[in-house]
């Protein structure tokens, strides 16, 4: 179990290392005015970075539950534990995606469709 968690932490850490590039901020681009739009924009940027990793984590938990279920070998206690992990993984995915969708609808209602933030994840336009 510890080896699995260690390997998962290695993968998550290696995926997060490129985010360190966001730490470099151009001082000339920083504005002294703080507006509600700037606050929502910053929160949207932060959530767009965090949500994909949370979805990945919930998916890994779900898949871990499936592996536990398959390897339970008919032991009722292990089967119940595996079912619990699967349910929590699916529930985590459902809650995160529902909350993300609700926030998108709320932002659309407040700011209109032209100000909607992009979907979370990398920008793939150079590859299209």
Short mmCIF file of the C-alpha atoms (twelve columns), coordinates in Angstrom:
data_MODEL
# 
_entry.id   MODEL 
# 
loop_
_atom_site.group_PDB 
_atom_site.id 
_atom_site.type_symbol 
_atom_site.label_atom_id 
_atom_site.label_alt_id 
_atom_site.label_comp_id 
_atom_site.label_asym_id 
_atom_site.label_seq_id 
_atom_site.Cartn_x 
_atom_site.Cartn_y 
_atom_site.Cartn_z 
_atom_site.pdbx_PDB_model_num 
ATOM 1   C CA . UNK A 1   0.000   0.000   0.000   1 
ATOM 2   C CA . UNK A 2   2.794   2.418   0.869   1 
ATOM 3   C CA . UNK A 3   4.563   1.658   -2.398  1 
ATOM 4   C CA . UNK A 4   1.386   2.410   -4.325  1 
ATOM 5   C CA . UNK A 5   0.924   5.712   -2.513  1 
ATOM 6   C CA . UNK A 6   4.585   6.559   -3.023  1 
ATOM 7   C CA . UNK A 7   4.311   5.851   -6.750  1 
ATOM 8   C CA . UNK A 8   1.141   7.932   -6.992  1 
ATOM 9   C CA . UNK A 9   2.864   10.802  -5.208  1 
ATOM 10  C CA . UNK A 10  5.801   10.545  -7.636  1 
ATOM 11  C CA . UNK A 11  3.451   10.767  -10.602 1 
ATOM 12  C CA . UNK A 12  1.522   13.709  -9.151  1 
ATOM 13  C CA . UNK A 13  4.746   15.501  -8.259  1 
ATOM 14  C CA . UNK A 14  6.163   15.003  -11.732 1 
ATOM 15  C CA . UNK A 15  2.950   16.369  -13.223 1 
ATOM 16  C CA . UNK A 16  3.070   19.427  -10.948 1 
ATOM 17  C CA . UNK A 17  6.692   20.395  -11.651 1 
ATOM 18  C CA . UNK A 18  5.821   22.295  -14.864 1 
ATOM 19  C CA . UNK A 19  3.492   24.470  -12.788 1 
ATOM 20  C CA . UNK A 20  6.575   25.995  -11.173 1 
ATOM 21  C CA . UNK A 21  7.041   27.956  -14.378 1 
ATOM 22  C CA . UNK A 22  3.965   29.951  -13.400 1 
ATOM 23  C CA . UNK A 23  5.920   31.298  -10.433 1 
ATOM 24  C CA . UNK A 24  7.838   33.685  -12.689 1 
ATOM 25  C CA . UNK A 25  5.784   36.859  -12.893 1 
ATOM 26  C CA . UNK A 26  6.639   39.854  -15.014 1 
ATOM 27  C CA . UNK A 27  6.609   42.825  -12.584 1 
ATOM 28  C CA . UNK A 28  5.549   45.209  -15.350 1 
ATOM 29  C CA . UNK A 29  2.408   43.142  -15.938 1 
ATOM 30  C CA . UNK A 30  1.226   43.421  -12.333 1 
ATOM 31  C CA . UNK A 31  -1.548  45.941  -11.870 1 
ATOM 32  C CA . UNK A 32  -2.189  47.766  -8.610  1 
ATOM 33  C CA . UNK A 33  -5.945  47.939  -9.136  1 
ATOM 34  C CA . UNK A 34  -7.959  45.130  -7.611  1 
ATOM 35  C CA . UNK A 35  -11.402 44.621  -9.069  1 
ATOM 36  C CA . UNK A 36  -13.995 41.920  -8.591  1 
ATOM 37  C CA . UNK A 37  -13.372 40.784  -12.157 1 
ATOM 38  C CA . UNK A 38  -9.654  40.443  -11.428 1 
ATOM 39  C CA . UNK A 39  -10.414 38.405  -8.319  1 
ATOM 40  C CA . UNK A 40  -12.772 36.087  -10.218 1 
ATOM 41  C CA . UNK A 41  -10.258 35.777  -13.024 1 
ATOM 42  C CA . UNK A 42  -7.506  34.782  -10.593 1 
ATOM 43  C CA . UNK A 43  -9.777  32.291  -8.823  1 
ATOM 44  C CA . UNK A 44  -10.753 30.819  -12.172 1 
ATOM 45  C CA . UNK A 45  -7.096  30.421  -13.106 1 
ATOM 46  C CA . UNK A 46  -6.341  28.689  -9.817  1 
ATOM 47  C CA . UNK A 47  -9.325  26.365  -10.130 1 
ATOM 48  C CA . UNK A 48  -8.441  25.577  -13.738 1 
ATOM 49  C CA . UNK A 49  -5.056  24.380  -12.492 1 
ATOM 50  C CA . UNK A 50  -6.391  22.408  -9.527  1 
ATOM 51  C CA . UNK A 51  -9.489  20.715  -10.973 1 
ATOM 52  C CA . UNK A 52  -7.707  18.440  -13.485 1 
ATOM 53  C CA . UNK A 53  -5.450  17.096  -10.739 1 
ATOM 54  C CA . UNK A 54  -8.406  16.457  -8.442  1 
ATOM 55  C CA . UNK A 55  -10.231 14.639  -11.228 1 
ATOM 56  C CA . UNK A 56  -7.076  12.610  -11.857 1 
ATOM 57  C CA . UNK A 57  -6.824  11.770  -8.160  1 
ATOM 58  C CA . UNK A 58  -10.480 10.699  -7.985  1 
ATOM 59  C CA . UNK A 59  -9.990  8.558   -11.082 1 
ATOM 60  C CA . UNK A 60  -6.934  6.910   -9.540  1 
ATOM 61  C CA . UNK A 61  -8.924  6.199   -6.367  1 
ATOM 62  C CA . UNK A 62  -11.717 4.679   -8.449  1 
ATOM 63  C CA . UNK A 63  -9.278  2.500   -10.393 1 
ATOM 64  C CA . UNK A 64  -7.557  1.484   -7.159  1 
ATOM 65  C CA . UNK A 65  -10.942 0.325   -5.860  1 
ATOM 66  C CA . UNK A 66  -11.480 -1.723  -9.009  1 
ATOM 67  C CA . UNK A 67  -8.070  -3.366  -8.604  1 
ATOM 68  C CA . UNK A 68  -8.879  -4.129  -4.962  1 
ATOM 69  C CA . UNK A 69  -12.209 -5.628  -6.030  1 
ATOM 70  C CA . UNK A 70  -10.589 -7.829  -8.648  1 
ATOM 71  C CA . UNK A 71  -7.844  -9.012  -6.299  1 
ATOM 72  C CA . UNK A 72  -10.170 -9.596  -3.329  1 
ATOM 73  C CA . UNK A 73  -10.345 -13.293 -4.113  1 
ATOM 74  C CA . UNK A 74  -13.847 -13.773 -2.743  1 
ATOM 75  C CA . UNK A 75  -13.075 -12.416 0.730   1 
ATOM 76  C CA . UNK A 76  -16.240 -10.586 1.810   1 
ATOM 77  C CA . UNK A 77  -14.412 -8.028  3.944   1 
ATOM 78  C CA . UNK A 78  -12.054 -7.089  1.105   1 
ATOM 79  C CA . UNK A 79  -14.967 -6.944  -1.329  1 
ATOM 80  C CA . UNK A 80  -16.830 -4.508  0.915   1 
ATOM 81  C CA . UNK A 81  -13.718 -2.337  1.299   1 
ATOM 82  C CA . UNK A 82  -13.232 -2.328  -2.471  1 
ATOM 83  C CA . UNK A 83  -16.877 -1.425  -3.074  1 
ATOM 84  C CA . UNK A 84  -16.540 1.423   -0.608  1 
ATOM 85  C CA . UNK A 85  -13.440 2.771   -2.375  1 
ATOM 86  C CA . UNK A 86  -15.187 2.516   -5.755  1 
ATOM 87  C CA . UNK A 87  -18.257 4.350   -4.464  1 
ATOM 88  C CA . UNK A 88  -16.143 7.113   -2.919  1 
ATOM 89  C CA . UNK A 89  -14.154 7.483   -6.143  1 
ATOM 90  C CA . UNK A 90  -17.303 7.789   -8.246  1 
ATOM 91  C CA . UNK A 91  -18.852 10.148  -5.703  1 
ATOM 92  C CA . UNK A 92  -15.741 12.352  -5.718  1 
ATOM 93  C CA . UNK A 93  -15.795 12.514  -9.520  1 
ATOM 94  C CA . UNK A 94  -19.496 13.334  -9.573  1 
ATOM 95  C CA . UNK A 95  -19.206 16.061  -6.936  1 
ATOM 96  C CA . UNK A 96  -16.191 17.705  -8.575  1 
ATOM 97  C CA . UNK A 97  -17.627 17.705  -12.066 1 
ATOM 98  C CA . UNK A 98  -21.039 18.864  -10.859 1 
ATOM 99  C CA . UNK A 99  -19.515 21.686  -8.833  1 
ATOM 100 C CA . UNK A 100 -17.354 22.697  -11.784 1 
ATOM 101 C CA . UNK A 101 -20.406 22.749  -14.058 1 
ATOM 102 C CA . UNK A 102 -22.388 24.755  -11.516 1 
ATOM 103 C CA . UNK A 103 -19.596 27.325  -11.289 1 
ATOM 104 C CA . UNK A 104 -19.490 27.578  -15.092 1 
ATOM 105 C CA . UNK A 105 -23.252 28.213  -15.199 1 
ATOM 106 C CA . UNK A 106 -22.971 30.767  -12.395 1 
ATOM 107 C CA . UNK A 107 -20.148 32.630  -14.136 1 
ATOM 108 C CA . UNK A 108 -22.145 32.568  -17.363 1 
ATOM 109 C CA . UNK A 109 -25.149 34.037  -15.566 1 
ATOM 110 C CA . UNK A 110 -23.099 36.788  -13.907 1 
ATOM 111 C CA . UNK A 111 -20.620 37.786  -16.609 1 
ATOM 112 C CA . UNK A 112 -22.192 36.515  -19.818 1 
ATOM 113 C CA . UNK A 113 -20.924 33.929  -22.256 1 
ATOM 114 C CA . UNK A 114 -18.116 36.015  -23.738 1 
ATOM 115 C CA . UNK A 115 -16.240 36.065  -20.418 1 
ATOM 116 C CA . UNK A 116 -16.418 32.349  -19.702 1 
ATOM 117 C CA . UNK A 117 -13.081 30.911  -18.660 1 
ATOM 118 C CA . UNK A 118 -11.691 28.091  -20.777 1 
ATOM 119 C CA . UNK A 119 -12.179 24.475  -19.858 1 
ATOM 120 C CA . UNK A 120 -9.643  23.234  -17.330 1 
ATOM 121 C CA . UNK A 121 -6.615  21.549  -18.757 1 
ATOM 122 C CA . UNK A 122 -3.802  22.360  -21.130 1 
ATOM 123 C CA . UNK A 123 -4.214  24.644  -24.121 1 
ATOM 124 C CA . UNK A 124 -4.191  22.331  -27.128 1 
ATOM 125 C CA . UNK A 125 -4.760  24.942  -29.841 1 
ATOM 126 C CA . UNK A 126 -1.141  24.769  -31.115 1 
ATOM 127 C CA . UNK A 127 -1.663  21.069  -31.825 1 
ATOM 128 C CA . UNK A 128 -4.970  21.387  -33.656 1 
# 
